[in-house]
Amino acid sequence: MPYIEADDYHSDANKRKMAAGIALTDDDRWPWLEALADAVVNRDTLCVFSCSALRQQYRDVLARRLPNMTVIHLTGTPRLIEQRLTGRVDHFMPSSQLQDQLATLEPPAAAVEISIELGTDEQVAYFLKSQDAC
């Protein structure tokens, strides 16, 4: 299934802000969310996309444009998330922004929760099994 990375749709200005350790504002995020939704809507097939839609209002923007969207909330300890962020190569957002991201996070009420301690194949299997149960 095609995969879309939301970070690819940030403006250069957003990337510079994050690289400088400056948290994005809602006004920074609206065009990014719309660009991501455009990319998903313009696909000819179903796709998977990842997005740090930290607040419910961000997920609402996506859901209005993508009514069949299923939200998967990847969960993990702050320590494990920080280890993963620190291990990224050539990414514009430094791990120093993690605390701000966690403070902003509004966990989704309606989502499939999956631990990041699982490997990718296990995460996919968990998700597919959760959909069979519906």
C-alpha positions as CSV (number, residue, x, y, z in Angstrom):
1,M,0.0,0.0,0.0
2,P,1.4,3.4,-0.8
3,Y,2.8,5.4,2.1
4,I,2.8,9.2,2.6
5,E,5.0,10.9,5.2
6,A,3.4,14.1,6.5
7,D,6.7,15.7,7.2
8,D,7.3,15.9,3.4
9,Y,4.4,18.4,3.3
10,H,5.8,21.0,5.7
11,S,6.8,24.3,4.3
12,D,10.5,25.3,4.3
13,A,9.6,27.9,6.9
14,N,8.1,25.2,9.2
15,K,11.2,23.0,8.8
16,R,13.5,26.0,9.6
17,K,11.4,26.8,12.7
18,M,11.5,23.2,14.0
19,A,15.2,22.8,13.2
20,A,15.8,25.9,15.3
21,G,13.9,24.3,18.2
22,I,10.8,26.6,17.8
23,A,7.5,24.9,18.2
24,L,5.0,25.4,15.4
25,T,1.8,27.3,16.0
26,D,-1.7,26.4,14.8
27,D,-1.3,29.0,12.0
28,D,1.9,27.1,10.9
29,R,0.1,23.8,10.9
30,W,-3.2,24.6,9.0
31,P,-1.5,24.8,5.5
32,W,0.5,21.7,6.3
33,L,-2.6,19.7,7.2
34,E,-4.4,20.8,4.1
35,A,-1.4,19.9,1.9
36,L,-1.3,16.5,3.4
37,A,-5.0,16.0,3.0
38,D,-4.7,17.0,-0.7
39,A,-1.9,14.5,-1.2
40,V,-4.0,11.7,0.3
41,V,-7.2,12.7,-1.6
42,N,-5.3,12.8,-4.9
43,R,-4.2,9.2,-4.6
44,D,-5.9,6.7,-6.9
45,T,-5.8,4.0,-4.2
46,L,-6.0,3.6,-0.4
47,C,-2.8,4.6,1.3
48,V,-1.2,4.8,4.7
49,F,0.1,8.1,6.0
50,S,1.8,9.1,9.2
51,C,1.2,12.5,10.8
52,S,1.9,14.0,14.2
53,A,-1.7,15.4,14.4
54,L,-1.2,16.1,18.1
55,R,-4.4,17.9,18.8
56,Q,-8.0,16.8,18.1
57,Q,-8.7,19.8,16.0
58,Y,-5.8,18.8,13.6
59,R,-7.3,15.3,13.3
60,D,-10.7,16.9,12.7
61,V,-9.2,18.9,9.7
62,L,-8.0,15.6,8.2
63,A,-11.2,13.7,9.0
64,R,-13.3,16.3,7.2
65,R,-11.3,15.8,4.1
66,L,-10.8,12.1,4.6
67,P,-14.0,10.7,6.0
68,N,-12.9,7.0,5.8
69,M,-9.7,7.7,7.7
70,T,-8.8,5.3,10.5
71,V,-6.6,6.8,13.3
72,I,-3.8,4.7,14.7
73,H,-2.2,6.1,17.8
74,L,1.3,4.8,18.3
75,T,2.2,4.8,22.0
76,G,5.5,4.5,23.8
77,T,7.4,5.8,26.8
78,P,9.0,9.3,26.5
79,R,12.4,7.6,27.0
80,L,11.8,5.2,24.0
81,I,10.4,8.0,21.8
82,E,13.4,10.2,22.7
83,Q,15.8,7.3,21.8
84,R,14.1,6.9,18.4
85,L,14.2,10.7,17.7
86,T,17.8,10.9,18.7
87,G,18.6,8.0,16.3
88,R,17.1,9.7,13.3
89,V,19.5,10.9,10.6
90,D,18.9,14.0,8.5
91,H,15.6,15.0,10.1
92,F,14.8,18.7,10.7
93,M,13.1,18.3,14.1
94,P,15.5,17.9,17.0
95,S,14.7,15.6,19.9
96,S,14.7,18.6,22.2
97,Q,11.2,19.4,21.0
98,L,9.8,16.1,22.4
99,Q,8.6,17.6,25.7
100,D,6.7,20.3,23.8
101,Q,5.1,17.7,21.5
102,L,4.1,15.5,24.5
103,A,2.6,18.5,26.3
104,T,0.6,19.4,23.2
105,L,-0.6,15.8,22.6
106,E,-4.3,15.2,23.0
107,P,-4.6,11.4,22.8
108,P,-7.3,10.5,20.3
109,A,-10.5,9.2,21.8
110,A,-11.3,7.0,18.8
111,A,-8.2,5.3,17.7
112,V,-6.5,1.9,17.4
113,E,-3.6,2.1,20.0
114,I,-0.5,0.3,19.1
115,S,2.8,0.2,21.1
116,I,6.0,1.3,19.4
117,E,7.7,-1.5,21.3
118,L,6.3,-3.8,18.6
119,G,8.2,-4.2,15.3
120,T,6.6,-2.8,12.2
121,D,5.3,-6.2,11.0
122,E,3.8,-6.8,14.5
123,Q,2.1,-3.4,14.4
124,V,0.6,-4.1,11.0
125,A,-0.6,-7.5,12.2
126,Y,-2.1,-6.0,15.4
127,F,-3.9,-3.3,13.3
128,L,-5.3,-5.9,10.8
129,K,-6.5,-8.1,13.7
130,S,-8.2,-5.1,15.3
131,Q,-10.1,-4.4,12.0
132,D,-11.3,-8.0,11.8
133,A,-12.9,-7.6,15.2
134,C,-15.0,-4.7,14.0
